[in-house]
Amino acid sequence: MAAQKPRTGDGPLEVTKEGRGYVVRLPVEGGGRLVIEVSQEEATNLRDTLAETLTK
């Protein structure tokens, strides 16, 4: 039987390349993670949008 890991929101934002897309794991308040898969184009758009926000 495999050991189960606790589901906590602690930890950093994680992005991994899987197949032709990227999987983003966002820690959320209250525990757990929001997991989304984005394409290369979506990841680039997200990066550009966040960079614009940080420079303002």
Secondary structure, DSSP 8 states (H G I E B T S, - for coil): --------S-S--EEEEETTEEEEEEE-TTS-EEEEEE-HHHHHHHHHHHHHHHH-
